[in-house]
Amino acid sequence: MNELYVSGRAAPVWCVVMGVSGCGKSSLGAALADMLALPLIEGDDFHPPANVGKMSAGIPLTDADRAGWLDTLGAQLAGHAQGAVLTCSALKRAYRDRLRAAVPDLRFVFMALTPEEAQRRVASRTEHMFPASLVANQFATLESPVGEAGVLAVDATAARDALLAEVKAWL
């Protein structure tokens, strides 16, 4: 199931599972990659040490901090000719466009979540570099992708199986 049919021909699938911290990108991304038999690229694994240090200290990342990271993620996506699933916050249109430049047919699943629910979820995590103090900054930075081509918005509080079915039907 890792291919879509475009104009009668099989085409690879590249998909970013995106949203603010705590929305469930990693869980849905892993399940989606498994369902599609595609490699999973966990975006957090590619942050340089300086970014990890800033986030761990409760300091928000800037556009400049994210630039090299986004280029690395774009290269990772482009390096998988058969397609891949990436988990990445992709908070701004410019970030998504940077990823689209690497893989023009890129699709995004936007996991929509309220600030209150994101705060609750992030505060409950104990083994993550991202502190709850940065959740408000993520919402302040977020430029909703709703209305952009190739974007599916889903309710991040829905059951994972329901989300998978929704994404599969969309793809």
N, C-alpha and C positions, 0 to 999 in steps of 0.2 A: 504494500500500500504506500510505498514511498515515492510514488510518481502520480502526477496529475496528467490528464490528457488535454492537451492544448492543440486545437486544430487537428484532432485525430492522432496526434503523436504524443508519446510519453514525454513528460517534462519533469525535471527534478523539482523538489520542494525545499525552499528555504523559509524558515519561519522564526520570528523573534517573539518570545513570550515576554511581555513588557509590563511595567507598572512600578509603583512606588515600593519601597522596602516593606516587606510583610504581606504583600498581596498574594503570595503563593507561586511566584514565577518558577522557582526551582522544582517544586512538586509537580506542577502542571507540565513544565518543560520536560522533565524526566519521563513522565507518563506519555506525553505526546511523542517524544523521540522513540520510546519503546513501541508505541502503537504504529508509528510510521516506519520502524526499522531504520532509523537514521541516527547518526551520531549526535550526542548532546554536547553543546559548548556552554559551560557554566561561566557566564560573564565575570562573576566575582573572582574566579580563579586567575584572571588575567590582569587584575589591578596591579600596578607596580607598587613596591613597598612604600613609597612616599604617600600614595593614595590610601593605602591600608592604614598607615600611621595617622594620617589626618582624620579619617573616619573614626578610627578607634578612639581618638582624642576628642571626638565630638565636633570636629571642624568640617563644615560642608565643602565638598569639592567644587571647584570652579570649572568653567568651560575649558580653560587651559589644562587643568588637571585631567579632564576627561578626553582631551583630543587624542593623545597617543593611545590611550586605552581603546577608544572607538576605532582607531585605525587598525589596531591589533585584532579587534573583534571582526572587523570587515575582512581582514586578510584570512582569519580563521574560517569565516563563512565561505569566502571565495575559494579557499583551498579544498573544499568538499564539493567536488563536481556533481556528486549524486544527490546533494542537498544536505541540510543539517537543521537542527533546532538550537537556537541560541536563547539563553536567558540574559536579559539586559534591561535595566530600568528605562533606557531610551526616552528620557523625560521631555526633551525638547524636539521640536520639528527638525532643527538643524542636526541633532544627533541622529535622528532616524534617516534624514537625507544623506548623512555621511555613510551610514550602513547601506542605504540603497545604492549609493555610488559604487560600492564593492560588489553588490549583487542586485542588479536591476529588478528582478522579479520577486524581490523580498516581500514577505507578508508579515503582518504584525497582529498578535493577539493581545489586546489591551485588557488587563485584569483590573477592572474598575473597583474601587474600594473607598469607603468613607475615611476621612482623617481619624475619626475616633476608633474605627476597627483596626486601621493600620497601627495606630499608637498602642492599642491593646495587644496586638499580635507581636509587635517588635519588643515591647516591654517584657513579654513572657519568654523571649529567647535568651538563653544564657550563654550559648557558645557561638556568637556571631560578632563580627567586627563592627556592625552597624548599630549604634546606640539609639534608643528611643528619642533622645534629644534632637535627632536630625530629621525626624518624620515631618515636622512642620515645614522644614526647608524643602523637602522633596515635593510637597504639595505646592509650595510657593514657586518652585521651578517648573512643575509639570505644565506642559502645553498639551492639552487633550488631543489625541490623534483622531478622535471621532470626526468622520467626514473626509479623512484622507483616503486615497485609493489604497486598496490592499490591506485594510484594517478591519478587524472584527473586535468589537467591544463585548466583553463578557462580565458577568457578575462574579467577582472573586470570592463571594461567600457561598456560591453554589457548590454542590457536591462535585468532586473531581470527575466521577463517571459522567455526570450530566455535562460538565465542561468539555470533556473529551468528545462526547457525542456531538455537541454543538460545533466544535472545531472541525471534526471529521466531516460533518455535513457541509460546512462552509468551504473546506478545501476541495 
